[in-house]
Amino acid sequence: MATTTAATTRLFRCRLEELGPLNNMVLAMFETDQQDFGKASPDYADAAYLQEWTVRQAAFTALVPTGLRQASAKEVTRTMTEVSKSLRDPLNWLNIRLNRAEKKGGLSVSVADFGLGKVRNEITTRDMEGLDGALSYLLKLLAVPANQAALAAQGHSAADTQGFVAAQQQLSAFNTDQNSSLNATLELTDENIKAGNALWEYIVDVLGTGTLLYKETNPKKAKTYAVATLLKRIRKENSSTFGITPNPTT
């Protein structure tokens, strides 16, 4: 949980680690539409406006380096995807051997009860927590002595099972780490609250002006200048890959 060690009033209405990505989105929108903003007020066309904003952005980034966390999350995503996809061919081989073993009546349950379809579906949908659970269930059935014997007769070895064990253990560890990362919040201190407030001043200014600027002429675009819309996009990007819903605390 975040720890506030300061008396400074927090003005920004989002998690501290979301403020950087939110600012980047709003800054990009402003730079694209700056000509329109400049027509509404010369203040927005003045180079000093963007320069001061950039200074505040640099000060905030120095205090809240969320880029490292984002880079780490992307690497975890890539690795988890590779691990899950590596299971596809072994699953096919296991499926063949289960089919043959079932024909000879050596299994404790039917082939369908092993849940191979569930495992494949979780791989396709990239639901890594679901895949972790589906593999755990599959491994329990593979550990049943009758199933071990029936599969061994079809050429399935202990090493083949170990391949599934190793993948499940990797995914479980990654899921635990990712949950911790997504649920973690950066510490709120007097220094970074002040830096966040300074950045928030520009964010709300641009979003408020953009909403009024396009409200009648381009309602669809006006809706993109809403804090709720942008935060929803950030949170979806952070969680959809993992099948994890971060805590919606602000």
Phi, psi and chi 1 to 4 in degrees:
 res  aa     phi    psi   chi1   chi2   chi3   chi4
   1 MET       -  151.3  -62.6  -66.7  -67.7      -
   2 ALA   -69.8  148.0      -      -      -      -
   3 THR  -120.2  120.2  -58.7      -      -      -
   4 THR   -93.1  122.6  -57.5      -      -      -
   5 THR  -116.9   24.0   59.9      -      -      -
   6 ALA  -138.0  162.1      -      -      -      -
   7 ALA   -98.2   -8.3      -      -      -      -
   8 THR   -62.3  132.2  -58.9      -      -      -
   9 THR   -71.6  128.8  -59.3      -      -      -
  10 ARG   -85.0  121.5  173.2 -177.1  167.7 -171.6
  11 LEU   -97.5  -30.2  -58.0  179.1      -      -
  12 PHE   -72.1  136.7   48.3   92.7      -      -
  13 ARG  -103.0   56.9  -58.0 -164.5  -48.9  -86.4
  14 CYS  -162.8  172.3   63.1      -      -      -
  15 ARG   -69.1  150.3  -67.4 -169.8  -70.9  -88.5
  16 LEU   -57.3  -42.2 -176.5   62.8      -      -
  17 GLU   -72.2  -12.1   62.5  -94.2   32.6      -
  18 GLU   -89.1  -15.2  -67.1  174.2  -30.4      -
  19 LEU   -65.9  -38.2 -165.1   52.3      -      -
  20 GLY   -63.0  -53.9      -      -      -      -
  21 PRO   -59.4  -37.9  -27.7   37.0      -      -
  22 LEU   -63.3  -44.9  175.7   62.1      -      -
  23 ASN   -60.6  -41.4  176.5   76.1      -      -
  24 ASN   -61.1  -40.7  -67.3  -19.3      -      -
  25 MET   -63.8  -47.9  -75.5 -175.8  175.1      -
  26 VAL   -66.0  -39.6  176.8      -      -      -
  27 LEU   -62.7  -42.9 -179.9   56.6      -      -
  28 ALA   -64.0  -39.4      -      -      -      -
  29 MET   -63.8  -43.1  -67.8  162.8   66.2      -
  30 PHE   -63.9  -44.8  174.2   75.4      -      -
  31 GLU   -62.3  -34.6  -70.3  177.0  -28.7      -
  32 THR   -68.9  -39.0  -61.9      -      -      -
  33 ASP  -106.0   14.7  -61.7  -33.3      -      -
  34 GLN   -58.6  -33.8 -171.6  173.5    8.4      -
  35 GLN   -62.2  -42.3 -172.7  173.0   -2.5      -
  36 ASP   -65.5  -42.1  -69.7  -17.0      -      -
  37 PHE   -61.7  -39.7  -84.3   72.9      -      -
  38 GLY   -64.1  -30.0      -      -      -      -
  39 LYS   -70.8  -30.8  -68.7  177.1 -177.3  178.1
  40 ALA   -76.8  -36.4      -      -      -      -
  41 SER  -156.2  134.8  169.1      -      -      -
  42 PRO   -64.3  -18.9   22.3  -34.1      -      -
  43 ASP   -58.5  -38.1  -71.8  -10.1      -      -
  44 TYR   -74.2  -22.7  -66.0  114.7      -      -
  45 ALA   -84.9  -17.2      -      -      -      -
  46 ASP   -69.3  130.3 -167.7  -30.7      -      -
  47 ALA   -60.0  -27.3      -      -      -      -
  48 ALA   -63.8  -30.5      -      -      -      -
  49 TYR   -62.3  -50.5 -175.5   85.8      -      -
  50 LEU   -69.3  -34.9 -161.6   54.5      -      -
  51 GLN   -64.1  -45.4  -71.7  171.1   -4.5      -
  52 GLU   -65.3  -38.9  174.5   59.3   23.5      -
  53 TRP   -60.8  -43.7 -170.3   -6.5      -      -
  54 THR   -64.0  -37.8  -57.3      -      -      -
  55 VAL   -62.7  -44.3  168.6      -      -      -
  56 ARG   -66.7  -36.8  -64.2 -171.8 -173.8 -167.9
  57 GLN   -62.8  -44.3  180.0 -175.1   38.0      -
  58 ALA   -63.2  -39.4      -      -      -      -
  59 ALA   -65.6  -40.6      -      -      -      -
  60 PHE   -68.6  -44.3  178.1   81.3      -      -
  61 THR   -60.8  -36.0  -59.4      -      -      -
  62 ALA   -64.9  -30.5      -      -      -      -
  63 LEU   -89.3  -31.0  -68.3  168.6      -      -
  64 VAL  -127.3   77.9 -171.5      -      -      -
  65 PRO   -78.7   72.0   32.3  -36.0      -      -
  66 THR   -71.3  -14.1   55.9      -      -      -
  67 GLY   -58.0  -36.6      -      -      -      -
  68 LEU   -64.0  -42.0  -68.6  175.8      -      -
  69 ARG   -64.8  -41.9  176.7 -177.9  -63.9  176.2
  70 GLN   -64.9  -40.5  -67.2  166.4   -9.5      -
  71 ALA   -64.2  -40.8      -      -      -      -
  72 SER   -63.7  -41.5  176.4      -      -      -
  73 ALA   -62.4  -39.7      -      -      -      -
  74 LYS   -64.6  -38.7  -71.0  179.2 -179.5  178.1
  75 GLU   -67.3  -40.2  179.4   61.5   22.0      -
  76 VAL   -63.0  -41.4  168.6      -      -      -
  77 THR   -58.1  -47.9  -57.9      -      -      -
  78 ARG   -61.8  -45.3 -176.2 -172.1   65.9   78.8
  79 THR   -65.4  -44.2  -55.8      -      -      -
  80 MET   -62.3  -38.5  -68.2  173.8   81.0      -
  81 THR   -65.2  -42.2  -60.7      -      -      -
  82 GLU   -63.7  -42.9  -71.6  179.7   -4.4      -
  83 VAL   -62.0  -45.3  169.7      -      -      -
  84 SER   -65.7  -42.8   65.8      -      -      -
  85 LYS   -66.4  -28.4  -72.5 -177.9  176.5  179.4
  86 SER   -67.2  -13.9   72.0      -      -      -
  87 LEU   -84.1  -14.5  -67.0  171.6      -      -
  88 ARG   -60.2  -49.2  -75.4  176.2  169.5  160.6
  89 ASP   -67.7  -45.7 -166.4   45.9      -      -
  90 PRO   -57.2  -34.5  -28.8   37.8      -      -
  91 LEU   -64.5  -38.0  -79.3  169.6      -      -
  92 ASN   -65.1  -42.9  -67.2  -23.9      -      -
  93 TRP   -63.8  -42.7  -77.5   69.8      -      -
  94 LEU   -62.3  -39.9  176.6   59.6      -      -
  95 ASN   -60.7  -43.6 -152.0  153.3      -      -
  96 ILE   -61.1  -47.1  -67.5  169.1      -      -
  97 ARG   -68.2  -35.9  -71.0  163.7  174.0  166.4
  98 LEU   -65.0  -40.7  -75.6  171.6      -      -
  99 ASN   -60.1  -44.0  -71.6  -20.3      -      -
 100 ARG   -67.4  -41.4  -62.3  -53.3  -55.4  167.3
 101 ALA   -65.3  -37.5      -      -      -      -
 102 GLU   -64.5  -38.4 -174.4  176.0   46.9      -
 103 LYS   -61.1  -28.7  -72.3 -178.4 -179.5  -63.2
 104 LYS   -93.8    1.1  -65.1 -170.9  173.9 -177.6
 105 GLY    72.3   29.3      -      -      -      -
 106 GLY  -100.4   -2.9      -      -      -      -
 107 LEU   -91.4  152.4  -60.4  176.7      -      -
 108 SER   -77.8  -23.4   65.0      -      -      -
 109 VAL  -140.3  174.0  -65.0      -      -      -
 110 SER   -73.3  162.8   70.1      -      -      -
 111 VAL   -58.4  -40.6  173.8      -      -      -
 112 ALA   -60.2  -31.5      -      -      -      -
 113 ASP   -72.8  -12.0  -70.5  -28.1      -      -
 114 PHE   -74.4  -16.3  -82.8   79.4      -      -
 115 GLY    74.8   29.5      -      -      -      -
 116 LEU   -63.5  -35.6  -61.3 -174.1      -      -
 117 GLY   -62.3  -38.8      -      -      -      -
 118 LYS   -63.7  -43.5  173.5   72.0  171.3  173.7
 119 VAL   -61.0  -47.0  175.0      -      -      -
 120 ARG   -62.1  -39.8  -70.1 -171.4  175.4  103.9
 121 ASN   -64.9  -40.8 -178.3   65.9      -      -
 122 GLU   -67.3  -32.4  -55.1  -63.7   19.7      -
 123 ILE   -65.8  -45.0  -67.7  172.2      -      -
 124 THR   -64.7  -42.2  -60.5      -      -      -
 125 THR   -84.3   -6.2   60.7      -      -      -
 126 ARG    61.1   32.7  -62.7 -173.6 -179.3 -177.0
 127 ASP   -88.1   92.2 -177.5  -13.0      -      -
 128 MET   -71.2  -31.2  -62.1  -54.8  167.2      -
 129 GLU   -70.3  -39.2  -72.7 -169.6  -36.6      -
 130 GLY   -65.4  -38.5      -      -      -      -
 131 LEU   -65.6  -40.5  179.0   56.3      -      -
 132 ASP   -55.9  -47.7 -176.9    2.7      -      -
 133 GLY   -66.7  -41.0      -      -      -      -
 134 ALA   -65.4  -38.2      -      -      -      -
 135 LEU   -68.2  -38.9  -76.3  172.8      -      -
 136 SER   -60.7  -41.3  -65.0      -      -      -
 137 TYR   -65.6  -43.8  175.9   78.6      -      -
 138 LEU   -61.4  -43.2  171.9   61.8      -      -
 139 LEU   -65.1  -33.2  -71.8  169.5      -      -
 140 LYS   -62.4  -40.4  -72.6  179.4 -178.2  178.6
 141 LEU   -72.8  -34.7  -73.0  177.9      -      -
 142 LEU   -67.9  -22.5  -68.0 -179.2      -      -
 143 ALA   -82.2  -11.2      -      -      -      -
 144 VAL   -65.6  125.9  173.8      -      -      -
 145 PRO   -50.6  -42.9  -30.1   38.0      -      -
 146 ALA   -62.4  -39.2      -      -      -      -
 147 ASN   -71.6  -38.1  -64.1  -27.5      -      -
 148 GLN   -58.8  -45.8  -72.7 -177.1   -7.4      -
 149 ALA   -66.1  -43.5      -      -      -      -
 150 ALA   -64.5  -39.8      -      -      -      -
 151 LEU   -73.4  -36.9  -75.7  169.2      -      -
 152 ALA   -60.6  -36.5      -      -      -      -
 153 ALA   -65.7  -20.1      -      -      -      -
 154 GLN  -100.4    7.2  -63.0  -60.3  -35.8      -
 155 GLY    98.6    3.5      -      -      -      -
 156 HIS   -80.9  123.9 -175.9   85.5      -      -
 157 SER  -103.4  170.1   66.5      -      -      -
 158 ALA   -62.0  -33.3      -      -      -      -
 159 ALA   -65.5  -34.4      -      -      -      -
 160 ASP   -64.3  -44.0  -68.1  -34.1      -      -
 161 THR   -65.4  -39.1  -64.2      -      -      -
 162 GLN   -61.2  -30.9 -174.7   56.5   37.6      -
 163 GLY   -60.3  -40.9      -      -      -      -
 164 PHE   -70.5  -37.7  -69.5  108.4      -      -
 165 VAL   -61.1  -47.2  171.5      -      -      -
 166 ALA   -62.1  -41.9      -      -      -      -
 167 ALA   -63.9  -43.7      -      -      -      -
 168 GLN   -63.3  -40.4 -172.1  -87.7  -31.1      -
 169 GLN   -66.5  -39.3  -70.4  175.6  -18.6      -
 170 GLN   -63.0  -47.8  -80.1 -175.0  -76.5      -
 171 LEU   -64.2  -38.5  -68.5  170.8      -      -
 172 SER   -62.7  -42.9 -179.0      -      -      -
 173 ALA   -66.1  -42.8      -      -      -      -
 174 PHE   -63.5  -41.8  -77.7  136.2      -      -
 175 ASN   -62.8  -40.2  -80.0  -37.1      -      -
 176 THR   -64.0  -45.3  -61.8      -      -      -
 177 ASP   -63.8  -42.1  -69.9  -15.9      -      -
 178 GLN   -68.7  -39.1 -166.0   58.9   40.7      -
 179 ASN   -59.8  -43.0  -92.4  -48.7      -      -
 180 SER   -63.5  -40.1  -62.5      -      -      -
 181 SER   -67.0  -44.3  176.9      -      -      -
 182 LEU   -70.2  -33.4  -74.0  172.8      -      -
 183 ASN   -84.1  -15.4  -71.1  -27.9      -      -
 184 ALA   -73.1  146.7      -      -      -      -
 185 THR  -126.4  150.1   53.8      -      -      -
 186 LEU   -76.5  151.1  -61.8  171.6      -      -
 187 GLU   -68.1  134.1 -175.8  179.3   12.7      -
 188 LEU   -89.6  117.9  -69.5  169.8      -      -
 189 THR  -122.1  166.7   64.9      -      -      -
 190 ASP   -57.4  -39.2 -173.6   70.3      -      -
 191 GLU   -67.2  -49.3 -169.2  176.4   21.4      -
 192 ASN   -79.6  -20.2   59.3   32.7      -      -
 193 ILE   -67.2  -43.0  -71.8  176.9      -      -
 194 LYS   -62.5  -42.8  -73.3  179.0  178.9  177.2
 195 ALA   -65.4  -39.2      -      -      -      -
 196 GLY   -66.1  -41.1      -      -      -      -
 197 ASN   -62.5  -39.7  -73.0  -15.4      -      -
 198 ALA   -63.8  -38.8      -      -      -      -
 199 LEU   -72.0  -39.8 -154.4   55.2      -      -
 200 TRP   -59.9  -33.4 -175.5 -108.5      -      -
 201 GLU   -57.3  -42.0 -178.2 -178.5  -16.1      -
 202 TYR   -72.8  -39.7  -89.6   78.6      -      -
 203 ILE   -60.0  -50.5  -68.9  171.9      -      -
 204 VAL   -70.5  -30.4  -65.6      -      -      -
 205 ASP   -63.0  -49.5  179.8   36.1      -      -
 206 VAL   -68.5  -41.6  169.0      -      -      -
 207 LEU   -65.7  -40.8  -67.9 -178.4      -      -
 208 GLY   -64.8  -43.8      -      -      -      -
 209 THR   -67.1  -42.3  -61.2      -      -      -
 210 GLY   -61.8  -38.8      -      -      -      -
 211 THR   -62.8  -46.0  -61.9      -      -      -
 212 LEU   -68.7  -35.7  -68.0  172.8      -      -
 213 LEU   -63.9  -38.9 -169.0   60.3      -      -
 214 TYR  -110.0    2.6  -60.6  111.1      -      -
 215 LYS   -54.8  -41.9 -172.7  174.0 -177.3  179.7
 216 GLU   -96.9  -36.3  -58.8  -59.3  -30.2      -
 217 THR   -84.5  -28.6   59.3      -      -      -
 218 ASN  -150.3   73.4 -166.3  -20.7      -      -
 219 PRO   -55.2  -36.9  -25.2   36.2      -      -
 220 LYS   -63.5  -41.6 -174.2  175.4 -178.8 -179.8
 221 LYS   -70.2  -35.5 -174.1  168.7 -173.9  174.5
 222 ALA   -58.9  -35.7      -      -      -      -
 223 LYS   -66.7  -25.3  -70.3 -179.8  179.8  178.9
 224 THR   -72.4  -17.2   66.3      -      -      -
 225 TYR   -91.7   46.1  -82.9   86.4      -      -
 226 ALA  -124.6  134.1      -      -      -      -
 227 VAL   -56.7  -44.5  171.8      -      -      -
 228 ALA   -60.9  -40.9      -      -      -      -
 229 THR   -63.4  -44.9  -61.0      -      -      -
 230 LEU   -70.8  -39.8  -62.8  175.8      -      -
 231 LEU   -66.0  -36.8  -73.8  178.0      -      -
 232 LYS   -61.0  -41.2 -176.6  177.2 -179.8 -179.9
 233 ARG   -65.4  -43.1 -173.1 -172.3  -50.5  169.6
 234 ILE   -62.0  -46.4  -70.1  170.1      -      -
 235 ARG   -68.7  -34.0  -68.9  169.5 -176.7  174.8
 236 LYS   -67.2  -43.0 -177.3  177.3 -179.4 -179.1
 237 GLU   -63.6  -35.6  -70.3  174.8   -7.6      -
 238 ASN   -74.2  -24.9  -74.4  -16.6      -      -
 239 SER  -114.9  -26.4   62.8      -      -      -
 240 SER   -62.4  -34.3   61.8      -      -      -
 241 THR   -64.7  -30.7  -55.6      -      -      -
 242 PHE   -98.8   -8.9  -54.4   98.7      -      -
 243 GLY    68.7   29.4      -      -      -      -
 244 ILE  -118.8  135.9  -60.9  170.2      -      -
 245 THR  -104.5  113.0  -58.0      -      -      -
 246 PRO   -69.0  155.6   25.8  -32.8      -      -
 247 ASN   -62.5  129.7  -67.2  -25.9      -      -
 248 PRO   -82.0   32.8   33.4  -36.2      -      -
 249 THR   -73.8  148.9   55.0      -      -      -
 250 THR  -124.0      -   56.9      -      -      -
